[in-house]
């Protein structure tokens, strides 16, 4: 079971839910409660995901314990992981 996945930073050219579902399918988590953590705000990714009730997209600065515990799968982008690491080193 994939509960934690780190992916390269990604973006969509246009806000389309179908593109986001394809992204989740490629990770094998399309039917799971997922939390996608981005390094920087990405409006197209957010808009693509907002119609899906099982997926939440946040930036690293919006991440909190409740959101992590509430998700079945956690997907971090590389830039989000770097941001989290730098915050924890302070």
Short mmCIF file of the C-alpha atoms (twelve columns), coordinates in Angstrom:
data_MODEL
# 
_entry.id   MODEL 
# 
loop_
_atom_site.group_PDB 
_atom_site.id 
_atom_site.type_symbol 
_atom_site.label_atom_id 
_atom_site.label_alt_id 
_atom_site.label_comp_id 
_atom_site.label_asym_id 
_atom_site.label_seq_id 
_atom_site.Cartn_x 
_atom_site.Cartn_y 
_atom_site.Cartn_z 
_atom_site.pdbx_PDB_model_num 
ATOM 1  C CA . UNK A 1  0.000   0.000  0.000   1 
ATOM 2  C CA . UNK A 2  1.385   3.383  -0.996  1 
ATOM 3  C CA . UNK A 3  0.913   5.661  1.974   1 
ATOM 4  C CA . UNK A 4  3.800   8.062  1.272   1 
ATOM 5  C CA . UNK A 5  5.002   9.013  -2.199  1 
ATOM 6  C CA . UNK A 6  7.501   11.682 -3.261  1 
ATOM 7  C CA . UNK A 7  7.143   12.944 -6.839  1 
ATOM 8  C CA . UNK A 8  8.834   15.545 -8.980  1 
ATOM 9  C CA . UNK A 9  7.217   18.969 -9.078  1 
ATOM 10 C CA . UNK A 10 4.380   18.991 -11.581 1 
ATOM 11 C CA . UNK A 11 1.873   21.358 -13.118 1 
ATOM 12 C CA . UNK A 12 -1.055  21.288 -15.507 1 
ATOM 13 C CA . UNK A 13 -1.434  23.622 -18.479 1 
ATOM 14 C CA . UNK A 14 -5.146  24.030 -17.779 1 
ATOM 15 C CA . UNK A 15 -7.353  23.184 -14.789 1 
ATOM 16 C CA . UNK A 16 -8.899  19.852 -15.793 1 
ATOM 17 C CA . UNK A 17 -10.148 17.261 -13.332 1 
ATOM 18 C CA . UNK A 18 -9.418  14.500 -15.849 1 
ATOM 19 C CA . UNK A 19 -5.686  15.366 -15.764 1 
ATOM 20 C CA . UNK A 20 -5.677  15.192 -11.966 1 
ATOM 21 C CA . UNK A 21 -7.501  11.837 -11.961 1 
ATOM 22 C CA . UNK A 22 -4.927  10.504 -14.452 1 
ATOM 23 C CA . UNK A 23 -2.149  11.694 -12.113 1 
ATOM 24 C CA . UNK A 24 -3.745  9.872  -9.164  1 
ATOM 25 C CA . UNK A 25 -4.281  6.765  -11.295 1 
ATOM 26 C CA . UNK A 26 -0.630  6.696  -12.296 1 
ATOM 27 C CA . UNK A 27 0.222   6.538  -8.581  1 
ATOM 28 C CA . UNK A 28 -2.453  3.920  -7.911  1 
ATOM 29 C CA . UNK A 29 -4.289  6.080  -5.370  1 
ATOM 30 C CA . UNK A 30 -7.346  7.237  -7.334  1 
ATOM 31 C CA . UNK A 31 -9.788  5.575  -4.898  1 
ATOM 32 C CA . UNK A 32 -8.059  6.604  -1.662  1 
ATOM 33 C CA . UNK A 33 -8.212  9.693  0.503   1 
ATOM 34 C CA . UNK A 34 -5.134  11.540 -0.651  1 
ATOM 35 C CA . UNK A 35 -3.281  14.629 0.476   1 
ATOM 36 C CA . UNK A 36 -1.132  16.276 -2.183  1 
ATOM 37 C CA . UNK A 37 1.462   18.696 -0.790  1 
ATOM 38 C CA . UNK A 38 2.920   21.219 -3.236  1 
ATOM 39 C CA . UNK A 39 5.982   23.356 -2.650  1 
ATOM 40 C CA . UNK A 40 4.394   26.507 -4.066  1 
ATOM 41 C CA . UNK A 41 0.823   27.456 -4.791  1 
ATOM 42 C CA . UNK A 42 -0.309  26.104 -8.162  1 
ATOM 43 C CA . UNK A 43 -3.760  27.311 -9.164  1 
ATOM 44 C CA . UNK A 44 -4.249  24.812 -12.020 1 
ATOM 45 C CA . UNK A 45 -3.494  21.820 -9.800  1 
ATOM 46 C CA . UNK A 46 -5.787  23.148 -7.061  1 
ATOM 47 C CA . UNK A 47 -8.651  23.834 -9.485  1 
ATOM 48 C CA . UNK A 48 -8.202  20.403 -11.086 1 
ATOM 49 C CA . UNK A 49 -8.586  18.665 -7.727  1 
ATOM 50 C CA . UNK A 50 -11.378 20.585 -6.048  1 
ATOM 51 C CA . UNK A 51 -14.187 18.478 -7.592  1 
ATOM 52 C CA . UNK A 52 -12.760 15.308 -6.032  1 
ATOM 53 C CA . UNK A 53 -13.958 14.817 -2.469  1 
ATOM 54 C CA . UNK A 54 -11.250 12.278 -1.613  1 
ATOM 55 C CA . UNK A 55 -8.338  14.527 -2.598  1 
ATOM 56 C CA . UNK A 56 -6.974  17.611 -0.889  1 
ATOM 57 C CA . UNK A 57 -4.233  19.821 -2.327  1 
ATOM 58 C CA . UNK A 58 -2.248  22.096 0.002   1 
ATOM 59 C CA . UNK A 59 1.081   23.885 0.006   1 
ATOM 60 C CA . UNK A 60 3.790   23.013 2.490   1 
ATOM 61 C CA . UNK A 61 2.926   26.082 4.587   1 
ATOM 62 C CA . UNK A 62 -0.728  24.932 4.891   1 
ATOM 63 C CA . UNK A 63 0.206   21.425 6.015   1 
ATOM 64 C CA . UNK A 64 -0.951  20.372 9.475   1 
ATOM 65 C CA . UNK A 65 -1.171  17.219 11.552  1 
ATOM 66 C CA . UNK A 66 -4.921  16.740 11.079  1 
ATOM 67 C CA . UNK A 67 -4.648  16.753 7.291   1 
ATOM 68 C CA . UNK A 68 -1.836  14.189 7.389   1 
ATOM 69 C CA . UNK A 69 -3.663  11.847 9.785   1 
ATOM 70 C CA . UNK A 70 -6.941  12.198 7.864   1 
ATOM 71 C CA . UNK A 71 -5.375  11.082 4.554   1 
ATOM 72 C CA . UNK A 72 -4.750  7.497  3.504   1 
ATOM 73 C CA . UNK A 73 -2.051  8.497  1.001   1 
ATOM 74 C CA . UNK A 74 0.367   11.403 1.301   1 
ATOM 75 C CA . UNK A 75 1.978   12.701 -1.905  1 
ATOM 76 C CA . UNK A 76 4.809   15.213 -1.502  1 
ATOM 77 C CA . UNK A 77 6.470   17.099 -4.312  1 
ATOM 78 C CA . UNK A 78 10.246  17.457 -4.111  1 
ATOM 79 C CA . UNK A 79 10.017  21.199 -3.405  1 
ATOM 80 C CA . UNK A 80 7.449   20.597 -0.626  1 
ATOM 81 C CA . UNK A 81 9.758   18.045 0.977   1 
ATOM 82 C CA . UNK A 82 12.648  20.513 0.890   1 
ATOM 83 C CA . UNK A 83 10.436  23.183 2.468   1 
ATOM 84 C CA . UNK A 84 9.297   20.846 5.241   1 
ATOM 85 C CA . UNK A 85 12.900  19.805 5.943   1 
ATOM 86 C CA . UNK A 86 14.052  23.430 6.180   1 
ATOM 87 C CA . UNK A 87 11.179  24.292 8.548   1 
ATOM 88 C CA . UNK A 88 12.018  21.360 10.808  1 
ATOM 89 C CA . UNK A 89 15.695  22.326 10.970  1 
ATOM 90 C CA . UNK A 90 14.861  25.740 12.465  1 
# 
